[in-house]
Amino acid sequence: MEDSAVHHPVLIHPGFGNSDEPHWQSRWQQLFPYWQRVEQDDWHNPECQQWVARLEETLATMGEDTVVVAHSLGCLTLAHWASQSKHRIRAALLVAVPDPAMPAYPPSARGFTPLPAAVLPFPSLVVTSLNDPYSSPEFAHQQALAWGSGLVEVGALGHINGESGLGDWQEGLDLLEKLLQRQQIDTSFAG
């Protein structure tokens, strides 16, 4: 990763169940130990407003130069946070945005619908997979349009999580770097 990432605080926000050791988010934290992680009280029974409140507490201590790297329900949490917080961040990488209407969506996740539809007040990039059991390319495209986000489809990588076998997920680090450099991201929809 280029030097630009080290000039911004980075906050990792995992999704349901937290990110296990093989997950790229956990691996990124090993590579960059100065990056922080949101610590939710209950990773298996997520309640939207509790998660938003914890995100608010965490971001309030980090400042507006913070970059959020969210996965799955962490993406929905960030969208809800952005719709109600007075604080702002520099940018967000939103990986594997889940669709609450999908059968695989965890029934214990409460209060995340309806999803905010306003444009996010910071640059963002939605990253999606062709065979995500929690989403679809069409849903990711819809959310990217609603949020004013760029969109990148990374092939068939499942839920882009620990089970996807991505290791350090260099492609994701490259996408984060491009977002931070504000380079043009291909926002075309493949699918």
N, CA, C and O of each residue as an XYZ file, in Angstrom:
764
protein
N       0.847     -1.181      0.000
C       0.000      0.000      0.000
C       0.882      1.231      0.000
O       1.911      1.278      0.674
N       0.469      2.215     -0.759
C       1.228      3.457     -0.869
C       1.175      4.239      0.437
O       0.447      3.884      1.365
N       1.962      5.310      0.489
C       2.041      6.121      1.693
C       0.748      6.840      2.046
O       0.560      7.197      3.209
N      -0.167      7.073      1.077
C      -1.349      7.876      1.374
C      -2.206      7.254      2.479
O      -2.823      7.983      3.256
N      -2.257      5.943      2.563
C      -3.085      5.299      3.588
C      -2.566      5.555      4.995
O      -3.350      5.606      5.943
N      -1.271      5.715      5.141
C      -0.737      5.912      6.487
C      -1.001      7.317      6.995
O      -0.790      7.594      8.175
N      -1.456      8.204      6.131
C      -1.731      9.577      6.552
C      -3.154      9.760      7.051
O      -3.532     10.867      7.435
N      -3.944      8.708      7.055
C      -5.327      8.797      7.501
C      -5.591      7.709      8.534
O      -5.141      6.575      8.371
N      -6.326      8.051      9.604
C      -6.751      6.989     10.508
C      -7.748      6.078      9.793
O      -8.594      6.555      9.036
N      -7.651      4.787     10.027
C      -8.553      3.818      9.401
C      -9.302      3.083     10.502
O      -8.716      2.629     11.485
N     -10.622      2.977     10.310
C     -11.479      2.255     11.241
C     -12.120      1.090     10.506
O     -12.803      1.275      9.499
N     -11.895     -0.112     11.021
C     -12.496     -1.342     10.494
C     -13.841     -1.557     11.188
O     -13.930     -1.509     12.415
N     -14.890     -1.794     10.388
C     -16.176     -2.175     10.982
C     -16.633     -3.492     10.374
O     -17.137     -3.514      9.251
N     -16.459     -4.607     11.117
C     -16.924     -5.910     10.635
C     -18.447     -5.983     10.618
O     -19.143     -5.082     11.085
N     -18.933     -7.077     10.069
C     -20.357     -7.345     10.051
C     -20.739     -8.370     11.096
O     -20.053     -8.534     12.105
N     -21.830     -9.051     10.850
C     -22.380    -10.062     11.755
C     -21.292    -11.033     12.201
O     -20.570    -11.577     11.365
N     -21.168    -11.253     13.493
C     -20.228    -12.235     14.024
C     -18.801    -11.754     14.172
O     -17.951    -12.500     14.659
N     -18.509    -10.498     13.757
C     -17.152     -9.964     13.776
C     -16.340    -10.698     12.703
O     -16.791    -11.720     12.187
N     -15.204    -10.214     12.377
C     -14.381    -10.832     11.323
C     -13.385    -11.794     11.953
O     -12.523    -11.393     12.736
N     -13.518    -13.080     11.599
C     -12.636    -14.083     12.182
C     -11.203    -13.918     11.666
O     -10.928    -13.084     10.803
N     -10.311    -14.725     12.211
C      -8.882    -14.585     11.898
C      -8.552    -14.680     10.408
O      -7.711    -13.912      9.940
N      -9.175    -15.590      9.630
C      -8.826    -15.631      8.206
C      -9.432    -14.490      7.373
O      -9.078    -14.321      6.206
N     -10.334    -13.715      7.964
C     -11.004    -12.628      7.238
C      -9.987    -11.557      6.871
O      -9.099    -11.242      7.663
N     -10.115    -11.001      5.678
C      -9.185     -9.963      5.215
C      -9.162     -8.757      6.143
O      -8.122     -8.112      6.273
N     -10.289     -8.429      6.801
C     -10.269     -7.292      7.729
C      -9.308     -7.551      8.889
O      -8.540     -6.669      9.272
N      -9.352     -8.758      9.443
C      -8.439     -9.097     10.537
C      -6.997     -9.154     10.054
O      -6.081     -8.747     10.768
N      -6.803     -9.652      8.863
C      -5.454     -9.706      8.297
C      -4.913     -8.302      8.039
O      -3.729     -8.039      8.247
N      -5.789     -7.401      7.583
C      -5.350     -6.019      7.375
C      -4.927     -5.387      8.698
O      -3.961     -4.625      8.745
N      -5.645     -5.700      9.762
C      -5.258     -5.155     11.064
C      -3.917     -5.699     11.525
O      -3.179     -5.005     12.225
N      -3.590     -6.920     11.146
C      -2.263     -7.450     11.457
C      -1.199     -6.728     10.645
O      -0.109     -6.452     11.148
N      -1.513     -6.420      9.384
C      -0.560     -5.702      8.537
C      -0.383     -4.252      8.982
O       0.709     -3.694      8.880
N      -1.457     -3.653      9.473
C      -1.461     -2.245      9.874
C      -1.995     -2.154     11.304
O      -3.154     -1.790     11.506
N      -1.165     -2.480     12.297
C      -1.653     -2.573     13.676
C      -2.141     -1.245     14.265
O      -2.793     -1.241     15.309
N      -1.839     -0.140     13.621
C      -2.307      1.156     14.110
C      -3.740      1.437     13.648
O      -4.342      2.413     14.096
N      -4.305      0.598     12.753
C      -5.702      0.747     12.370
C      -6.562      0.301     13.547
O      -6.172     -0.590     14.301
N      -7.717      0.912     13.705
C      -8.617      0.578     14.806
C      -9.800     -0.245     14.301
O     -10.061     -0.326     13.101
N     -10.505     -0.850     15.254
C     -11.690     -1.657     14.946
C     -12.818     -1.244     15.880
O     -12.604     -1.050     17.076
N     -14.023     -1.111     15.328
C     -15.196     -0.893     16.167
C     -15.399     -2.147     17.007
O     -15.272     -3.262     16.502
N     -15.710     -1.973     18.272
C     -15.982     -3.109     19.151
C     -17.445     -3.054     19.580
O     -17.792     -2.352     20.530
N     -18.289     -3.786     18.889
C     -19.704     -3.851     19.247
C     -19.896     -4.784     20.439
O     -19.121     -5.721     20.631
N     -20.932     -4.524     21.240
C     -21.192     -5.360     22.415
C     -21.692     -6.746     22.046
O     -21.368     -7.724     22.718
N     -22.480     -6.837     20.980
C     -23.067     -8.123     20.600
C     -22.967     -8.280     19.086
O     -23.721     -7.660     18.336
N     -22.038     -9.109     18.652
C     -21.799     -9.326     17.224
C     -22.794    -10.316     16.616
O     -22.876    -10.425     15.392
N     -23.554    -11.042     17.448
C     -24.449    -12.086     16.932
C     -25.927    -11.721     17.013
O     -26.768    -12.416     16.442
N     -26.251    -10.643     17.711
C     -27.625    -10.148     17.791
C     -27.601     -8.641     17.528
O     -27.902     -7.847     18.419
N     -27.241     -8.253     16.301
C     -27.056     -6.827     16.027
C     -28.372     -6.058     16.046
O     -29.362     -6.467     15.440
N     -28.355     -4.957     16.744
C     -29.485     -4.035     16.759
C     -28.955     -2.731     16.184
O     -27.991     -2.166     16.701
N     -29.579     -2.257     15.125
C     -29.039     -1.152     14.332
C     -28.673      0.065     15.181
O     -27.545      0.549     15.093
N     -29.581      0.563     15.985
C     -29.293      1.795     16.721
C     -28.178      1.610     17.751
O     -27.426      2.549     18.015
N     -28.060      0.423     18.333
C     -26.930      0.168     19.236
C     -25.623      0.177     18.466
O     -24.632      0.744     18.926
N     -25.614     -0.454     17.284
C     -24.395     -0.459     16.468
C     -24.045      0.944     15.992
O     -22.873      1.319     15.978
N     -25.058      1.728     15.600
C     -24.828      3.102     15.158
C     -24.260      3.935     16.308
O     -23.327      4.714     16.112
N     -24.828      3.769     17.510
C     -24.344      4.527     18.674
C     -22.879      4.208     18.969
O     -22.098      5.108     19.277
N     -22.506      2.936     18.877
C     -21.111      2.569     19.130
C     -20.201      3.128     18.038
O     -19.097      3.589     18.325
N     -20.659      3.088     16.794
C     -19.885      3.673     15.705
C     -19.714      5.175     15.925
O     -18.626      5.713     15.718
N     -20.768      5.842     16.336
C     -20.711      7.281     16.626
C     -19.680      7.569     17.717
O     -18.858      8.474     17.573
N     -19.724      6.798     18.810
C     -18.764      6.979     19.903
C     -17.332      6.826     19.405
O     -16.452      7.615     19.751
N     -17.115      5.811     18.597
C     -15.767      5.525     18.111
C     -15.287      6.622     17.168
O     -14.174      7.128     17.313
N     -16.126      6.988     16.203
C     -15.713      7.993     15.224
C     -15.554      9.374     15.843
O     -14.744     10.171     15.370
N     -16.307      9.668     16.884
C     -16.192     10.977     17.541
C     -14.797     11.188     18.123
O     -14.361     12.327     18.291
N     -14.102     10.108     18.430
C     -12.754     10.223     18.995
C     -11.669     10.210     17.926
O     -10.500     10.442     18.233
N     -12.040      9.941     16.677
C     -11.037      9.741     15.632
C     -10.871     10.924     14.680
O      -9.777     11.127     14.154
N     -11.901     11.694     14.447
C     -11.783     12.859     13.593
C     -12.248     12.643     12.165
O     -12.478     11.514     11.731
N     -12.382     13.757     11.437
C     -12.956     13.751     10.096
C     -12.040     13.183      9.023
O     -12.485     12.969      7.896
N     -10.788     12.936      9.336
C      -9.868     12.379      8.349
C      -9.925     10.846      8.314
O      -9.173     10.210      7.576
N     -10.815     10.263      9.112
C     -10.925      8.813      9.230
C     -11.511      8.184      7.975
O     -12.437      8.720      7.367
N     -10.955      7.041      7.601
C     -11.462      6.222      6.507
C     -12.066      4.975      7.138
O     -11.406      4.300      7.928
N     -13.311      4.662      6.797
C     -13.974      3.474      7.336
C     -13.915      2.364      6.299
O     -14.218      2.571      5.124
N     -13.515      1.174      6.761
C     -13.509     -0.031      5.930
C     -14.557     -0.962      6.536
O     -14.310     -1.613      7.551
N     -15.733     -1.015      5.898
C     -16.863     -1.764      6.442
C     -17.137     -3.013      5.622
O     -16.957     -3.031      4.404
N     -17.574     -4.057      6.314
C     -17.969     -5.301      5.660
C     -19.386     -5.657      6.082
O     -19.721     -5.584      7.265
N     -20.215     -6.041      5.125
C     -21.541     -6.596      5.360
C     -22.408     -5.673      6.219
O     -22.650     -4.531      5.829
N     -22.882     -6.142      7.380
C     -23.736     -5.307      8.221
C     -23.027     -4.036      8.685
O     -23.683     -3.060      9.050
N     -21.701     -4.040      8.675
C     -20.960     -2.818      8.974
C     -21.270     -1.731      7.953
O     -21.271     -0.547      8.290
N     -21.534     -2.125      6.698
C     -21.900     -1.164      5.641
C     -23.257     -0.540      5.938
O     -23.426      0.674      5.822
N     -24.227     -1.373      6.322
C     -25.554     -0.851      6.639
C     -25.486      0.049      7.861
O     -26.161      1.077      7.915
N     -24.680     -0.328      8.835
C     -24.498      0.503     10.027
C     -23.951      1.868      9.644
O     -24.434      2.894     10.124
N     -22.940      1.881      8.775
C     -22.352      3.149      8.359
C     -23.361      4.020      7.615
O     -23.394      5.233      7.822
N     -24.184      3.424      6.754
C     -25.194      4.198      6.031
C     -26.196      4.821      6.996
O     -26.570      5.983      6.835
N     -26.637      4.055      8.001
C     -27.554      4.605      9.004
C     -26.858      5.704      9.808
O     -27.453      6.745     10.084
N     -25.605      5.472     10.181
C     -24.843      6.489     10.918
C     -24.760      7.781     10.117
O     -24.994      8.861     10.659
N     -24.430      7.680      8.830
C     -24.263      8.863      7.988
C     -25.562      9.656      7.865
O     -25.534     10.876      7.701
N     -26.704      8.962      7.944
C     -27.992      9.646      7.797
C     -28.402     10.400      9.054
O     -29.347     11.188      9.018
N     -27.698     10.168     10.177
C     -28.120     10.807     11.416
C     -27.025     11.524     12.189
O     -27.331     12.251     13.134
N     -25.771     11.348     11.828
C     -24.682     11.941     12.595
C     -24.277     13.308     12.048
O     -24.388     13.563     10.849
N     -23.811     14.178     12.932
C     -23.252     15.456     12.503
C     -21.768     15.310     12.175
O     -21.189     16.189     11.538
N     -21.150     14.219     12.600
C     -19.743     13.968     12.296
C     -19.592     13.502     10.848
O     -20.527     12.957     10.260
N     -18.427     13.718     10.294
C     -18.151     13.259      8.938
C     -16.832     12.511      8.908
O     -16.013     12.634      9.819
N     -16.637     11.739      7.857
C     -15.405     10.988      7.666
C     -14.828     11.339      6.297
O     -15.479     12.002      5.489
N     -13.610     10.892      6.048
C     -12.962     11.189      4.769
C     -13.536     10.338      3.633
O     -13.815     10.858      2.553
N     -13.715      9.021      3.870
C     -14.166      8.102      2.815
C     -14.553      6.772      3.440
O     -14.278      6.512      4.612
N     -15.204      5.924      2.623
C     -15.586      4.591      3.104
C     -15.489      3.564      1.986
O     -15.925      3.798      0.859
N     -14.906      2.419      2.332
C     -14.891      1.241      1.478
C     -15.977      0.317      2.016
O     -15.897     -0.131      3.160
N     -16.991      0.027      1.200
C     -18.178     -0.725      1.619
C     -18.190     -2.069      0.892
O     -18.542     -2.143     -0.286
N     -17.810     -3.111      1.590
C     -17.598     -4.418      0.968
C     -18.731     -5.373      1.328
O     -19.054     -5.559      2.501
N     -19.336     -5.980      0.290
C     -20.380     -7.006      0.462
C     -21.594     -6.449      1.211
O     -21.980     -6.970      2.257
N     -22.182     -5.400      0.670
C     -23.380     -4.792      1.270
C     -24.511     -5.822      1.228
O     -24.892     -6.270      0.146
N     -25.056     -6.206      2.399
C     -26.079     -7.256      2.399
C     -27.473     -6.716      2.093
O     -27.791     -5.566      2.397
N     -28.282     -7.551      1.498
C     -29.669     -7.231      1.179
C     -30.564     -7.860      2.254
O     -30.646     -9.086      2.340
N     -31.233     -7.045      3.072
C     -32.082     -7.609      4.130
C     -33.219     -8.496      3.614
O     -33.817     -9.237      4.394
N     -33.524     -8.431      2.316
C     -34.596     -9.268      1.755
C     -34.107    -10.657      1.353
O     -34.918    -11.511      0.994
N     -32.806    -10.895      1.406
C     -32.274    -12.210      1.004
C     -32.568    -13.252      2.083
O     -32.545    -12.923      3.269
N     -32.845    -14.507      1.696
C     -33.129    -15.558      2.678
C     -31.982    -15.792      3.665
O     -32.232    -16.165      4.811
N     -30.738    -15.582      3.247
C     -29.592    -15.838      4.123
C     -29.370    -14.727      5.151
O     -28.588    -14.904      6.086
N     -30.047    -13.581      4.992
C     -29.867    -12.454      5.922
C     -30.185    -12.926      7.343
O     -31.215    -13.562      7.562
N     -29.303    -12.618      8.322
C     -29.514    -13.143      9.682
C     -30.780    -12.588     10.335
O     -30.935    -11.371     10.436
N     -31.687    -13.461     10.780
C     -32.937    -12.989     11.390
C     -32.714    -12.244     12.700
O     -33.582    -11.485     13.132
N     -31.566    -12.450     13.338
C     -31.304    -11.752     14.601
C     -30.840    -10.313     14.388
O     -30.690     -9.576     15.362
N     -30.610     -9.895     13.149
C     -30.221     -8.515     12.854
C     -31.481     -7.663     12.776
O     -32.316     -7.855     11.892
N     -31.613     -6.724     13.703
C     -32.853     -5.958     13.831
C     -32.630     -4.468     13.572
O     -31.599     -3.904     13.940
N     -33.621     -3.844     12.929
C     -33.670     -2.398     12.808
C     -32.875     -1.798     11.660
O     -32.745     -0.576     11.589
N     -32.337     -2.617     10.755
C     -31.514     -2.088      9.673
C     -32.340     -1.654      8.463
O     -31.808     -1.022      7.550
N     -33.644     -1.989      8.442
C     -34.518     -1.556      7.354
C     -35.509     -0.534      7.896
O     -35.860     -0.577      9.075
N     -35.959      0.378      7.053
C     -35.541      0.569      5.667
C     -34.123      1.137      5.591
O     -33.664      1.825      6.503
N     -33.447      0.836      4.492
C     -32.086      1.333      4.305
C     -32.122      2.812      3.928
O     -32.987      3.235      3.161
N     -31.191      3.598      4.461
C     -31.107      4.995      4.028
C     -30.856      5.051      2.519
O     -30.079      4.266      1.975
N     -31.529      5.994      1.858
C     -31.391      6.102      0.406
C     -30.699      7.390     -0.017
O     -30.548      7.644     -1.212
N     -30.275      8.206      0.947
C     -29.630      9.481      0.616
C     -28.173      9.263      0.208
O     -27.518      8.314      0.641
N     -27.690     10.171     -0.637
C     -26.287     10.141     -1.036
C     -25.416     10.327      0.205
O     -25.659     11.222      1.014
N     -24.406      9.479      0.346
C     -23.491      9.585      1.488
C     -22.687     10.872      1.376
O     -22.282     11.248      0.277
N     -22.447     11.557      2.498
C     -21.754     12.846      2.460
C     -20.227     12.726      2.453
O     -19.526     13.595      2.972
N     -19.723     11.649      1.865
C     -18.284     11.424      1.751
C     -18.074     10.463      0.586
O     -18.991      9.723      0.232
N     -16.881     10.459     -0.019
C     -16.616      9.510     -1.110
C     -16.706      8.078     -0.601
O     -16.272      7.771      0.510
N     -17.274      7.211     -1.428
C     -17.426      5.815     -1.020
C     -17.364      4.912     -2.237
O     -17.602      5.328     -3.371
N     -17.035      3.665     -1.957
C     -16.936      2.655     -3.005
C     -17.589      1.383     -2.510
O     -17.200      0.849     -1.471
N     -18.582      0.887     -3.244
C     -19.241     -0.390     -2.951
C     -18.516     -1.474     -3.745
O     -18.311     -1.345     -4.952
N     -18.132     -2.544     -3.047
C     -17.450     -3.676     -3.673
C     -18.378     -4.880     -3.548
O     -18.832     -5.213     -2.454
N     -18.655     -5.528     -4.679
C     -19.620     -6.627     -4.677
C     -19.070     -7.854     -5.397
O     -18.154     -7.767     -6.215
N     -19.660     -8.994     -5.066
C     -19.302    -10.279     -5.659
C     -20.493    -10.824     -6.436
O     -21.643    -10.566     -6.081
N     -20.221    -11.571     -7.486
C     -21.288    -12.131     -8.317
C     -22.110    -13.201     -7.614
O     -23.282    -13.392     -7.941
N     -21.514    -13.903     -6.654
C     -22.213    -15.026     -6.018
C     -22.322    -14.863     -4.499
O     -22.177    -15.832     -3.753
N     -22.574    -13.654     -4.058
C     -22.733    -13.377     -2.625
C     -24.090    -13.918     -2.168
O     -25.119    -13.500     -2.699
N     -24.116    -14.850     -1.184
C     -25.397    -15.388     -0.731
C     -26.234    -14.373      0.039
O     -27.421    -14.603      0.271
N     -25.636    -13.260      0.435
C     -26.339    -12.232      1.204
C     -26.728    -11.021      0.358
O     -27.300    -10.063      0.879
N     -26.427    -11.054     -0.923
C     -26.690     -9.908     -1.773
C     -26.763    -10.360     -3.229
O     -26.736    -11.554     -3.526
N     -26.855     -9.391     -4.120
C     -26.825     -9.660     -5.558
C     -26.160     -8.472     -6.227
O     -26.148     -7.378     -5.662
N     -25.604     -8.662     -7.422
C     -25.032     -7.516     -8.140
C     -26.071     -6.414     -8.378
O     -25.738     -5.229     -8.339
N     -27.318     -6.798     -8.623
C     -28.366     -5.806     -8.849
C     -28.614     -4.964     -7.598
O     -28.758     -3.745     -7.683
N     -28.662     -5.621     -6.438
C     -28.867     -4.884     -5.186
C     -27.678     -3.961     -4.913
O     -27.864     -2.808     -4.523
N     -26.469     -4.461     -5.115
C     -25.278     -3.628     -4.901
C     -25.306     -2.408     -5.810
O     -24.968     -1.302     -5.386
N     -25.706     -2.610     -7.055
C     -25.812     -1.500     -8.001
C     -26.843     -0.480     -7.521
O     -26.601      0.727     -7.559
N     -27.979     -0.969     -7.077
C     -29.046     -0.097     -6.562
C     -28.539      0.737     -5.390
O     -28.767      1.946     -5.344
N     -27.845      0.094     -4.433
C     -27.355      0.826     -3.263
C     -26.248      1.804     -3.642
O     -26.196      2.914     -3.113
N     -25.368      1.404     -4.550
C     -24.303      2.316     -4.983
C     -24.910      3.565     -5.618
O     -24.446      4.676     -5.359
N     -25.936      3.397     -6.442
C     -26.604      4.548     -7.049
C     -27.256      5.431     -5.984
O     -27.110      6.653     -6.009
N     -27.971      4.811     -5.056
C     -28.665      5.571     -4.010
C     -27.681      6.347     -3.140
O     -27.941      7.488     -2.758
N     -26.550      5.718     -2.830
C     -25.580      6.338     -1.925
C     -24.570      7.226     -2.641
O     -23.740      7.859     -1.989
N     -24.627      7.286     -3.981
C     -23.655      8.076     -4.720
C     -22.261      7.484     -4.666
O     -21.266      8.208     -4.717
N     -22.194      6.173     -4.561
C     -20.923      5.462     -4.423
C     -20.430      4.947     -5.766
O     -21.225      4.711     -6.675
N     -19.120      4.774     -5.890
C     -18.588      4.005     -6.992
C     -18.931      2.539     -6.776
O     -19.297      2.144     -5.669
N     -18.816      1.740     -7.812
C     -19.140      0.313     -7.711
C     -18.080     -0.492     -8.437
O     -17.728     -0.195     -9.578
N     -17.575     -1.518     -7.760
C     -16.626     -2.446     -8.371
C     -17.110     -3.864     -8.114
O     -17.383     -4.238     -6.973
N     -17.215     -4.650     -9.177
C     -17.566     -6.067     -9.072
C     -16.262     -6.852     -9.181
O     -15.503     -6.687    -10.136
N     -16.011     -7.710     -8.187
C     -14.717     -8.401     -8.095
C     -14.784     -9.874     -8.496
O     -13.891    -10.645     -8.143
N     -15.811    -10.273     -9.218
C     -15.916    -11.669     -9.631
C     -16.709    -12.478     -8.620
O     -17.448    -11.918     -7.810
N     -16.556    -13.792     -8.667
C     -17.298    -14.706     -7.803
C     -16.485    -15.010     -6.553
O     -15.737    -15.987     -6.518
N     -16.629    -14.172     -5.524
C     -15.870    -14.334     -4.281
C     -16.768    -14.580     -3.080
O     -16.367    -14.320     -1.945
N     -17.985    -15.081     -3.313
C     -18.897    -15.337     -2.199
C     -19.198    -14.046     -1.456
O     -19.454    -13.012     -2.074
N     -19.166    -14.107     -0.140
C     -19.483    -12.944      0.690
C     -18.238    -12.081      0.965
O     -18.263    -11.208      1.833
N     -17.183    -12.328      0.240
C     -15.918    -11.583      0.381
C     -15.508    -11.568      1.851
O     -15.260    -10.514      2.438
N     -15.444    -12.768      2.427
C     -15.136    -12.900      3.850
C     -14.047    -13.941      4.056
O     -13.344    -14.297      3.110
N     -13.901    -14.432      5.274
C     -12.877    -15.429      5.579
C     -13.027    -16.699      4.775
O     -12.029    -17.321      4.412
N     -14.260    -17.099      4.487
C     -14.510    -18.316      3.707
C     -14.128    -18.158      2.239
O     -14.032    -19.148      1.513
N     -13.910    -16.917      1.797
C     -13.554    -16.668      0.399
C     -12.085    -16.968      0.110
O     -11.670    -16.982     -1.049
N     -11.289    -17.211      1.171
C      -9.885    -17.566      0.989
C      -9.046    -16.482      0.319
O      -8.218    -16.776     -0.543
N      -9.258    -15.237      0.713
C      -8.600    -14.116      0.053
C      -7.241    -13.749      0.634
O      -6.529    -12.917      0.071
N      -6.876    -14.362      1.752
C      -5.607    -13.985      2.379
C      -5.621    -12.509      2.752
O      -6.570    -12.030      3.373
N      -4.571    -11.792      2.374
C      -4.489    -10.360      2.679
C      -5.316     -9.515      1.718
O      -5.383     -8.299      1.899
N      -5.935    -10.093      0.726
C      -6.800     -9.469     -0.260
C      -6.174     -8.192     -0.820
O      -6.634     -7.079     -0.561
N      -5.131     -8.390     -1.583
C      -4.403     -7.269     -2.177
C      -5.301     -6.417     -3.073
O      -5.144     -5.196     -3.119
N      -6.238     -7.044     -3.784
C      -7.151     -6.275     -4.635
C      -7.942     -5.264     -3.806
O      -8.159     -4.134     -4.241
N      -8.370     -5.671     -2.617
C      -9.091     -4.762     -1.736
C      -8.222     -3.610     -1.264
O      -8.672     -2.465     -1.207
N      -6.970     -3.918     -0.925
C      -6.040     -2.852     -0.532
C      -5.815     -1.880     -1.674
O      -5.713     -0.673     -1.457
N      -5.736     -2.404     -2.896
C      -5.567     -1.534     -4.065
C      -6.790     -0.636     -4.260
O      -6.654      0.543     -4.585
N      -7.982     -1.200     -4.058
C      -9.204     -0.401     -4.182
C      -9.256      0.683     -3.109
O      -9.663      1.813     -3.380
N      -8.846      0.339     -1.902
C      -8.791      1.332     -0.824
C      -7.818      2.448     -1.186
O      -8.106      3.626     -0.975
N      -6.682      2.076     -1.723
C      -5.682      3.069     -2.114
C      -6.229      4.002     -3.196
O      -6.035      5.216     -3.126
N      -6.906      3.442     -4.185
C      -7.491      4.277     -5.250
C      -8.543      5.228     -4.682
O      -8.629      6.388     -5.085
N      -9.334      4.724     -3.747
C     -10.338      5.571     -3.117
C      -9.665      6.719     -2.377
O     -10.110      7.863     -2.461
N      -8.605      6.415     -1.662
C      -7.898      7.444     -0.896
C      -7.223      8.458     -1.801
O      -7.128      9.638     -1.464
N      -6.764      8.002     -2.931
C      -6.122      8.917     -3.873
C      -7.142      9.660     -4.723
O      -6.794     10.529     -5.523
N      -8.425      9.298     -4.530
C      -9.529      9.903     -5.289
C      -9.332      9.738     -6.788
O      -9.702     10.601     -7.585
N      -8.736      8.597     -7.153
C      -8.603      8.304     -8.575
C      -9.957      7.871     -9.112
O     -10.849      7.483     -8.358
N     -10.089      7.943    -10.406
C     -11.337      7.524    -11.037
C     -11.524      6.031    -10.817
O     -10.641      5.231    -11.123
N     -12.681      5.667    -10.284
C     -13.056      4.259    -10.085
C     -14.059      3.911    -11.181
O     -14.962      4.693    -11.479
N     -13.895      2.758    -11.762
C     -14.840      2.310    -12.775
C     -16.169      2.019    -12.101
O     -16.279      1.078    -11.315
N     -17.166      2.815    -12.404
C     -18.483      2.648    -11.777
C     -19.463      1.929    -12.705
O     -20.669      1.932    -12.459
N     -18.948      1.316    -13.766
C     -19.841      0.593    -14.653
C     -20.381     -0.646    -13.940
O     -19.726     -1.215    -13.067
N     -21.551     -1.036    -14.322
C     -22.196     -2.175    -13.692
C     -21.992     -3.406    -14.566
O     -22.402     -3.438    -15.726
N     -21.349     -4.422    -13.986
C     -21.149     -5.664    -14.707
C     -22.182     -6.663    -14.246
O     -22.125     -7.117    -13.103
N     -23.101     -7.012    -15.076
C     -24.073     -8.028    -14.674
C     -25.416     -7.821    -15.232
O     -26.323     -8.610    -14.966
